[in-house]
């Protein structure tokens, strides 16, 4: 059932991991190996752990979180201003 990864397949999975796309790496592993979800997840996490040891500088930094703190601050400020006018 499960097929071994070729060097090219492994490279594709590694690139997904370096770019921060773990789900994409798991999908590729499943496609290339015919593995189930749990097996693919475990295998990809093992590959990622090895890469973080051998090539930590290749991983792209996580993008800054997009929060809604600014919108909350505006709403609170407007609510306070409205209440002050009453």
C-alpha positions in Angstrom: 0.0 0.0 0.0 2.4 2.7 1.2 5.1 3.6 -1.2 8.5 5.0 -0.3 9.3 8.7 -0.9 11.5 9.5 -3.9 14.1 12.2 -3.4 12.0 14.6 -5.5 8.9 13.9 -3.4 10.8 14.5 -0.2 12.1 17.8 -1.5 8.5 18.9 -2.3 7.4 18.0 1.3 10.5 19.8 2.7 9.7 23.0 0.7 6.2 23.0 2.1 7.5 22.7 5.6 10.2 25.4 5.1 7.4 27.7 3.8 5.2 27.0 6.9 2.6 24.9 5.1 2.5 21.8 7.3 -1.0 20.8 6.1 0.2 21.0 2.5 3.2 18.8 3.4 0.8 16.2 4.9 -1.4 16.3 1.8 1.7 15.7 -0.4 2.9 12.9 1.8 -0.5 11.2 1.6 -0.6 11.7 -2.2 3.0 10.3 -2.7 2.8 7.4 -0.2 -0.8 6.5 -0.1 -0.7 6.8 3.7 -3.6 7.5 6.0 -3.9 10.9 7.8 -2.4 9.9 11.1 0.5 8.1 9.5 1.2 11.0 7.2 0.9 13.5 10.0 3.4 11.6 12.2 5.8 11.1 9.3 5.7 14.8 8.3 6.2 15.9 12.0 9.2 13.6 12.1 10.6 15.1 8.9 10.0 18.6 10.3 11.8 17.8 13.5 14.8 16.6 11.6 14.8 19.7 9.4 14.6 22.0 12.4 17.8 20.3 13.7 19.7 20.3 10.4 18.5 23.4 8.6 16.7 25.7 11.1 17.7 28.8 9.1 15.7 27.6 6.0 12.3 28.0 7.8 10.5 31.2 7.0 9.4 33.3 10.0 5.8 33.2 10.9 3.8 36.2 9.6 2.7 38.7 12.3 -0.7 37.8 13.8 -3.6 39.7 12.4 -5.7 40.7 15.4 -8.7 42.9 15.9 -7.3 44.9 18.8 -7.5 48.1 16.8 -11.1 47.6 15.9 -12.0 46.8 19.5 -10.2 50.0 20.6 -12.2 52.1 18.1 -15.5 50.6 19.2 -14.7 51.2 22.9 -13.7 54.8 22.2 -16.9 55.5 20.2 -19.0 53.9 23.0 -17.3 56.0 25.6 -17.8 59.1 23.5 -21.5 58.4 22.9 -22.1 57.7 26.6 -20.3 60.9 27.5 -22.7 62.9 25.3 -25.8 61.5 27.0 
